[in-house]
Amino acid sequence: MAYGDEMGQLNLREVPVTMRVLQENEEETIKAFWDREIEKCEFVAKRRVEMRSDFETRQKAEDIRKAKEEQMRDTMESARAERE
């Protein structure tokens, strides 16, 4: 195997036999590995969408709660001002 670096230096390395010859079930093992990685990526993408939706729902509920509290506070202040 030959490769170069940023300085333009060429390096030659011998690839060991174990790296040149397929091992028993190596193709199936590698394919299964990549299939699992793809499943993980799809799961993470799906989960991010779900978590974003959950966050937005919680945020809306919190905004509604705060608006109601503010409205209640304003109503109480108005009633207090009318009594005085």
Backbone as a printed PyTorch tensor [residue, N CA C, xyz], in Angstrom:
tensor([[[  0.8600,  -1.1500,   0.0000],
         [  0.0000,   0.0000,   0.0000],
         [  0.9140,   1.2210,   0.0000]],

        [[  0.5050,   2.2300,  -0.7610],
         [  1.2660,   3.4720,  -0.8160],
         [  0.3400,   4.6260,  -0.4390]],

        [[  0.8950,   5.5700,   0.3200],
         [  0.1370,   6.7660,   0.6760],
         [  1.1100,   7.9100,   0.8780]],

        [[  0.5970,   9.1270,   0.7230],
         [  1.4390,  10.3070,   0.8870],
         [  0.8990,  11.2010,   1.9840]],

        [[  1.7520,  12.1280,   2.4330],
         [  1.3280,  13.0760,   3.4630],
         [  1.3210,  14.4890,   2.8920]],

        [[  1.0590,  15.4760,   3.7490],
         [  0.9640,  16.8750,   3.3250],
         [  2.2850,  17.4050,   2.7700]],

        [[  3.3750,  16.8320,   3.2230],
         [  4.6970,  17.2870,   2.8060],
         [  5.1250,  16.6850,   1.4690]],

        [[  4.3090,  15.7980,   0.9240],
         [  4.6300,  15.1650,  -0.3470],
         [  5.4830,  13.9170,  -0.2030]],

        [[  5.6440,  13.4440,   1.0000],
         [  6.4530,  12.2530,   1.2260],
         [  5.6180,  11.0130,   0.9180]],

        [[  6.1750,  10.1160,   0.1390],
         [  5.4930,   8.8740,  -0.2100],
         [  5.9150,   7.7780,   0.7570]],

        [[  4.9360,   7.0630,   1.2960],
         [  5.2020,   5.9680,   2.2200],
         [  4.6910,   4.6690,   1.6000]],

        [[  5.4880,   3.6470,   1.6800],
         [  5.1030,   2.3270,   1.1920],
         [  5.0250,   1.3800,   2.3770]],

        [[  3.9330,   0.6680,   2.4730],
         [  3.7530,  -0.2980,   3.5570],
         [  3.2410,  -1.6020,   2.9680]],

        [[  3.6800,  -2.6750,   3.5550],
         [  3.1880,  -3.9810,   3.1410],
         [  1.9340,  -4.2940,   3.9540]],

        [[  0.9080,  -4.7340,   3.2470],
         [ -0.3420,  -5.0920,   3.9110],
         [ -0.2250,  -6.5360,   4.3820]],

        [[ -0.4780,  -6.8000,   5.6610],
         [ -0.3840,  -8.1720,   6.1700],
         [ -1.3750,  -9.0950,   5.4650]],

        [[ -1.0300, -10.3490,   5.4210],
         [ -1.8730, -11.3510,   4.7560],
         [ -3.2680, -11.3650,   5.3630]],

        [[ -3.3480, -11.2120,   6.6670],
         [ -4.6650, -11.2510,   7.3290],
         [ -5.5610, -10.1010,   6.8820]],

        [[ -4.9400,  -9.0290,   6.3660],
         [ -5.7260,  -7.8970,   5.8770],
         [ -6.0540,  -8.0320,   4.3930]],

        [[ -5.3230,  -8.8780,   3.6790],
         [ -5.5400,  -9.0600,   2.2450],
         [ -6.5360, -10.1490,   1.9290]],

        [[ -6.6510, -11.1160,   2.8090],
         [ -7.5120, -12.2830,   2.5580],
         [ -8.7440, -12.1770,   3.4590]],

        [[ -9.9130, -12.3610,   2.8560],
         [-11.1540, -12.3170,   3.6410],
         [-11.1700, -13.4380,   4.6680]],

        [[-11.6110, -13.0960,   5.8460],
         [-11.7610, -14.0910,   6.8950],
         [-13.1300, -14.7630,   6.7420]],

        [[-13.3280, -15.8460,   7.4500],
         [-14.5950, -16.5690,   7.3840],
         [-15.7270, -15.6510,   7.8750]],

        [[-16.7700, -15.5490,   7.0790],
         [-17.9630, -14.7480,   7.3840],
         [-17.6750, -13.2490,   7.5130]],

        [[-16.5430, -12.7890,   7.0160],
         [-16.1930, -11.3720,   7.1720],
         [-17.1780, -10.4590,   6.4420]],

        [[-17.5480, -10.8200,   5.2260],
         [-18.4850,  -9.9850,   4.4730],
         [-19.8340,  -9.8930,   5.1870]],

        [[-20.3380, -11.0130,   5.6680],
         [-21.6300, -11.0230,   6.3630],
         [-21.5540, -10.2150,   7.6600]],

        [[-20.4380, -10.3520,   8.3680],
         [-20.2570,  -9.6300,   9.6250],
         [-20.2290,  -8.1210,   9.3860]],

        [[-19.4940,  -7.6910,   8.3800],
         [-19.3940,  -6.2690,   8.0620],
         [-20.7390,  -5.7390,   7.5750]],

        [[-21.4270,  -6.5160,   6.7500],
         [-22.7500,  -6.1000,   6.2680],
         [-23.7160,  -5.9610,   7.4420]],

        [[-23.6940,  -6.9130,   8.3620],
         [-24.5620,  -6.8460,   9.5370],
         [-24.2160,  -5.6150,  10.3880]],

        [[-22.9210,  -5.3300,  10.5190],
         [-22.4940,  -4.1440,  11.2680],
         [-23.0760,  -2.8780,  10.6570]],

        [[-22.9400,  -2.7140,   9.3400],
         [-23.4480,  -1.5040,   8.6890],
         [-24.9710,  -1.4410,   8.7290]],

        [[-25.6320,  -2.5790,   8.6440],
         [-27.0910,  -2.5940,   8.7640],
         [-27.5170,  -2.0790,  10.1420]],

        [[-26.8090,  -2.5220,  11.1890],
         [-27.1140,  -2.0410,  12.5450],
         [-26.8440,  -0.5400,  12.6760]],

        [[-25.7630,  -0.0750,  12.0740],
         [-25.4400,   1.3570,  12.1300],
         [-26.5130,   2.1840,  11.4280]],

        [[-26.9910,   1.7050,  10.3020],
         [-28.0570,   2.4090,   9.5760],
         [-29.3280,   2.4360,  10.4260]],

        [[-29.6520,   1.3250,  11.0690],
         [-30.8200,   1.2870,  11.9580],
         [-30.6670,   2.3050,  13.0920]],

        [[-29.4750,   2.3860,  13.6710],
         [-29.2360,   3.3530,  14.7480],
         [-29.4520,   4.7810,  14.2470]],

        [[-28.9110,   5.0840,  13.0710],
         [-29.0620,   6.4340,  12.5150],
         [-30.5290,   6.7630,  12.2700]],

        [[-31.2750,   5.8170,  11.7280],
         [-32.7030,   6.0360,  11.4890],
         [-33.4430,   6.2300,  12.8070]],

        [[-33.0910,   5.4450,  13.8240],
         [-33.7260,   5.5790,  15.1340],
         [-33.4530,   6.9620,  15.7240]],

        [[-32.1920,   7.4010,  15.6490],
         [-31.8210,   8.6920,  16.2120],
         [-32.5620,   9.8190,  15.4850]],

        [[-32.6490,   9.7420,  14.1700],
         [-33.3600,  10.7680,  13.4110],
         [-34.8370,  10.8030,  13.8050]],

        [[-35.4520,   9.6320,  13.9160],
         [-36.8610,   9.5480,  14.3100],
         [-37.0490,  10.0800,  15.7300]],

        [[-36.1570,   9.7130,  16.6210],
         [-36.2600,  10.1350,  18.0220],
         [-36.1040,  11.6490,  18.1530]],

        [[-35.2140,  12.2380,  17.3470],
         [-35.0490,  13.6940,  17.3790],
         [-36.3430,  14.4030,  16.9890]],

        [[-37.0300,  13.8850,  15.9760],
         [-38.2990,  14.4720,  15.5580],
         [-39.3130,  14.3620,  16.6970]],

        [[-39.3840,  13.1850,  17.3280],
         [-40.3160,  12.9860,  18.4380],
         [-39.9910,  13.9160,  19.6080]],

        [[-38.7110,  14.0230,  19.9370],
         [-38.3100,  14.8680,  21.0590],
         [-38.5870,  16.3420,  20.7660]],

        [[-38.3820,  16.7650,  19.5310],
         [-38.6750,  18.1460,  19.1420],
         [-40.1650,  18.4230,  19.3030]],

        [[-40.9910,  17.4860,  18.8590],
         [-42.4400,  17.6250,  18.9820],
         [-42.8570,  17.6940,  20.4490]],

        [[-42.2970,  16.8020,  21.2690],
         [-42.5980,  16.8070,  22.7050],
         [-42.1800,  18.1280,  23.3470]],

        [[-41.0150,  18.6240,  22.9930],
         [-40.5240,  19.8870,  23.5310],
         [-41.4620,  21.0300,  23.1700]],

        [[-41.8670,  21.0790,  21.8970],
         [-42.7620,  22.1480,  21.4470],
         [-44.1040,  22.0750,  22.1630]],

        [[-44.6150,  20.8610,  22.3810],
         [-45.8780,  20.6910,  23.0970],
         [-45.7460,  21.1820,  24.5360]],

        [[-44.6710,  20.7960,  25.2060],
         [-44.4440,  21.2560,  26.5860],
         [-44.2650,  22.7700,  26.6430]],

        [[-43.5710,  23.3170,  25.6580],
         [-43.3350,  24.7600,  25.6120],
         [-44.6570,  25.5070,  25.4470]],

        [[-45.5330,  25.0170,  24.5800],
         [-46.8400,  25.6550,  24.3920],
         [-47.6610,  25.5910,  25.6760]],

        [[-47.6480,  24.4460,  26.3420],
         [-48.3920,  24.3020,  27.5970],
         [-47.8440,  25.2690,  28.6480]],

        [[-46.5410,  25.4200,  28.7090],
         [-45.9170,  26.3410,  29.6650],
         [-46.2900,  27.7870,  29.3300]],

        [[-46.2960,  28.1330,  28.0590],
         [-46.6840,  29.4830,  27.6540],
         [-48.1390,  29.7730,  28.0260]],

        [[-49.0150,  28.7960,  27.8350],
         [-50.4290,  28.9590,  28.2020],
         [-50.5650,  29.1420,  29.7050]],

        [[-49.8360,  28.3340,  30.4720],
         [-49.8780,  28.4420,  31.9280],
         [-49.4210,  29.8270,  32.3850]],

        [[-48.3450,  30.3180,  31.8120],
         [-47.8320,  31.6360,  32.1780],
         [-48.8250,  32.7280,  31.8030]],

        [[-49.4590,  32.6060,  30.6450],
         [-50.4420,  33.6020,  30.2150],
         [-51.6370,  33.6180,  31.1710]],

        [[-52.0740,  32.4240,  31.5930],
         [-53.1860,  32.3540,  32.5410],
         [-52.8110,  32.9750,  33.8830]],

        [[-51.6080,  32.7050,  34.3520],
         [-51.1440,  33.3030,  35.6100],
         [-51.1130,  34.8220,  35.5060]],

        [[-50.6050,  35.3160,  34.3930],
         [-50.5330,  36.7620,  34.1970],
         [-51.9360,  37.3710,  34.1330]],

        [[-52.8430,  36.6940,  33.4550],
         [-54.2240,  37.1740,  33.3700],
         [-54.8620,  37.1990,  34.7600]],

        [[-54.6470,  36.1690,  35.5470],
         [-55.1980,  36.1040,  36.9030],
         [-54.6230,  37.2330,  37.7530]],

        [[-53.3350,  37.4730,  37.6340],
         [-52.6780,  38.5360,  38.3940],
         [-53.2560,  39.9100,  38.0020]],

        [[-53.4290,  40.1230,  36.6940],
         [-54.0040,  41.3870,  36.2260],
         [-55.4340,  41.5620,  36.7250]],

        [[-56.2220,  40.4850,  36.7170],
         [-57.6060,  40.5370,  37.1880],
         [-57.6410,  40.8780,  38.6660]],

        [[-56.7740,  40.2560,  39.4400],
         [-56.7360,  40.5330,  40.8790],
         [-56.2950,  41.9740,  41.1550]],

        [[-55.3360,  42.4610,  40.4160],
         [-54.8790,  43.8370,  40.5800],
         [-55.9780,  44.8210,  40.2200]],

        [[-56.7240,  44.5120,  39.1590],
         [-57.8320,  45.3850,  38.7410],
         [-58.9190,  45.4110,  39.8150]],

        [[-59.2460,  44.2380,  40.3480],
         [-60.2750,  44.1630,  41.4010],
         [-59.8240,  44.9160,  42.6420]],

        [[-58.5660,  44.7980,  42.9900],
         [-58.0020,  45.4890,  44.1550],
         [-58.0580,  47.0000,  43.9490]],

        [[-57.7310,  47.4300,  42.7220],
         [-57.7470,  48.8650,  42.4120],
         [-59.1690,  49.4100,  42.4660]],

        [[-60.1400,  48.6330,  42.0460],
         [-61.5420,  49.0800,  42.0580],
         [-62.0470,  49.2320,  43.4920]],

        [[-61.6140,  48.3590,  44.3830],
         [-62.0350,  48.4320,  45.7820],
         [-61.4780,  49.6730,  46.4720]],

        [[-60.3540,  50.1390,  46.0520],
         [-59.7160,  51.2740,  46.7160],
         [-60.2430,  52.5440,  46.2430]]])
